[in-house]
Amino acid sequence: MKLVHRNIDKDGGGSITLIPEESEDMWHAYNLITKGDSVRASTIRKVQNESSTGSSTSSRVRTTLTIRVENIDFDTQACVLRLKGRNIEENQYVKMGAYHTLDLEINRKFTLIKSEWDSIALERVEMACDPTQNADVAAIVMQEGLAHICLITASMTLVRAKIDQNIPRKRKGNVKQHEKGLCRFFDSVMQGILRHVNFDIVKCVLIASPGFVRDQFYEYIFQEAIKMDNKLLIENKSKFLLIHSSSGFKHSLKEVLLDPAVIAKMADTKALGEVRALEAFYTMLQTEPAKAFYGLKHIEKACEAQAIETLLISDDLFRCQDVSQRKKYVALVDSVRELGGDVKLFSSMHVSGEQLGQLTGVAAILRFPLPELDEEEDISDTDSN
Amino acid sequence: MVVTGHVDAGKSTLMGHLLYKLGRVNSKVMHKYEQESKKLGKQSFMYAWILDETGEERARGITMDVGQSKFETDSKIVTLLDAPGHKDFIPNMITGAAQADVALLVVDSTRGEFETGFESGGQTREHALLVRSLGASQLCVVVNKLDTVGWSEERFLEISNKLGSFLKQAGFRERDVTFVPCSGLTGENLTEPCTEPALTKWYKGLTLLEVIDKFKCPERPISKPFRLSVNDIFKGTGSGFCVSGRVETGMVQSGDKVLIQPQNETALVKALMIADVPTMTAFAGDCVTVTIANFDQQNIAVGYILCDPLSPVPVTSKFEARIVIFNTKVPITRGYPVLLHLQSLSEQAVITKLVAQLNKSSGEVVKRKPKCLLRNNNAVVVIETSRPICLELYRDIKELGRFMLRVGGVTIAAGLVTQVNLDSVLINNSWYFNFSLDCTFNFSDSVIIQENEWKSLKGSGFGI
């Protein structure tokens, strides 16, 4: 993302103009824009003209509109952000107050006007504009009959394809069907990789599975690649990395990211940092349960006691529609920072973020034990389900 | 019967040799295996090849998926399931063990080998716990490879003592566990009484075959509605396709209409086969191959249930269960992602709510809504699966109400389904609503119903 223009007053209100450059930037924009903000962007609008004789013609015009956002829609698969709202700046085509839906496009600038830019929002802009945070990795977690092809970027894990095929088991005197089924399965996974993985961007391809499936698969694709003379695969052979995982389900990505071989290769990416932080939380919960808490009520109490060392918080919470709720979370983050605590903002698009989201979305590791918190009869029943 | 044990304990070899001695494999095939395995320099694997048939398994010398075979003893027909021992293939082992009534636990008696298999990290413990939690209550411990320690009685007793006390903790009754010394490779004490003088000096007990023959048959729930969990789907000869699996309860006849859940579509049973022999009816406990017509092969997957259209199996993605937590490194909190194994099904699931932590022995509530669950805890939790699955209340049908939870290649808990949640049960199962209508959870009630099974499960939480 490129920052074109920034104009923020002392009281926190103002506008920022950004140009999204890749699909991940849409995710950042989705996290920035909340209900009630104003967005100015160029768009296409169908305009109906009525001539003096009464016949009407309709034409499509490109125009720049400013709307007050009422509804935000994010398509995770296509990475498209759709904003619906009322027009607040009249122009020759569109009346004041007319509804319009903006599709934010890559490489077209948009201006976001907020009445209040809080620290989380500003941090998000900074993060989005930091090019060094990029590390694209493709990961295939598989087991016999099931594979997930995922793309891992700094703040998103996208499942590009899920391949679920039945492979007949071995049975007395009939292993042919098993081997055939396995071949068919490998072929579908290979087609999936060719279709979804862009080897120009992706730095490495992780193949993870229990047992020997990954070795078998690795052997298979390169045999096929030589047979079909597929240059793309052969040239990128060095990018493939075989890792152990316990299953082919999506959540075993977490294990994959913790593998020492991956850590070495991916250095310090956000995805990795999140997985580690969550791991640390669970370890603390096991060894010293009085130093690890989750749930907003407990965390707020711990914060009051100035006890929080690391705060894990899901960005899901900042997207909530209720302004006062968001303010509460922002205040929490700010106060933890002020007291010298570390704040880890989890992306809800990662596996680790998903897990944190289930865990009320906020958790903390404390500096010193607070056993009295444990006594209190709750883990607030505000769960979403 | 399922054969389990640590990797390289010699399960496949033992069973292969047993089959050979019983004449289930002809000598021509055996000779071929002997020659081929010699060529690969793995002559000791020749008996294992009877059950390990895929090229991958033979080349690596380990079992990867359950091998199935059949043999007869004096009084019984035994379906043999040879489970893989390697850590990564435990999901396969679970599908095998879930079908079994009794189990063999093979241990390697070689010095050092038994210890690695038994101490933490080995599969001997995990397998024993798994088969117990999956419902097999009778166990025969085969102390294998005794020839490598010179048929020492001392060693045999040492292993028996160590394992015996562990198995008792795991919930096996003493009279249901037998220890048999033998050697899978030389074939000592498999079918015929031992001849080795070093062994006959101190061992006068039963041969392995006699022990298998003496296992008691559990009572089959034939009167309950028909359920068959799909274990394998493949193309048979002729029209239609075949599914194989174990009839859990009830019976099925060829020509019957069955309902396939959770797809909720009916299909026709065209033919039935038990061990490649066509038959007209199959009863609970039989491992049967069903040829199915009027159904698309694409729409059925492993883990689906064939059931009686008049009393279909409940389908849900959210249910309440009592779990016993084994030895986990990480505590279980809300939102903990797990892998749920129920019969042959494995599905991604999340523990969405910790309802209560229970007292281990009395089943009373210790704490409502605990923050987290640690090792050896008993608890009531709500589990949500990513896709709807078929399951039964444990009190209705035991086989389909028992499940295992695994994370990162380790079994972390075993559980029993106590309540299928009202709000997510599909409409078509309306007659199952009355089970869950008493939404106010009544602990004392459920404790009574499940007490017996619970006690044994509970036991497995100790000492690991």
Interface residues (C-beta under 8 A of the other chain):
Chain A: Q143 G145 D164 N166 P168 R169 K170 R171 K172 G173 N174 V175 Q177 H178 E179 P210 G211 F212 Q216 H244 S246 S247 F249 K250 H251 S252 E255 Y282 T283 L285 Q286 P289 F293 Y294 V351 E354 Q355 L356 G357 Q358 L359 T360 D374 E377 D378 I379 D381 D383 N385
Chain B: E53 T54 G55 E56 E57 R60 M64 D65 V66 G67 Q68 S69 H86 D88 F89 P91 N231 D232 I233 F234 K235 S244 D276 I300 A301 V302 K329 V330 P331 T333 R334 G335 Y336 P337 L339 S346 Q348 V350 T352 K353 R368 K369 K371 C372 L374 E384 R406 V407 G408 G409 V410
